[in-house]
Every structure is written in structure tokens, then in C-alpha cells.
Amino acid sequence: MKHLPDKRCSCCENQFCVDWAENHCILERIALDTRGQCLSCITVDIPEELLKVHRESMLKRFGEE
């Protein structure tokens, strides 16, 4: 279950942003585009080779179930 703050706010949920810590965005204010996507995100680049290794591992894990 997702818990929202008591007051209404715009919250970014991009876990690949440098401003993501302890399972939430640490910025007090963000800017959103017309589709509601965060314009304040600075996305962490994950090397393709690392993604490949993890994808293969996940495929093996879920293929065994």
C-alpha cells in the first residue's frame, strides 16, 4: 500500500533520479510538464552491460518458477 502525505503535493516517483532516497523523492518542490512528468529529474545512467546481466538473472529466476 502506498502512503501519501497528509497535504496534497506533486511527487516524483522516478527511482532512477539522483534525488531519490529512502524510497521517495527528496526534493521539496518539483516542476511537472503537461503530462505530469517531472522536469526536475536528473536520471542516473545505467550501463547497458549491467542491465543485460540483471535482465538475464531475472529471466532465469522467473523462468524457474
Order of alpha helices (4+ residues) and beta strands (2+ residues): beta-beta-alpha
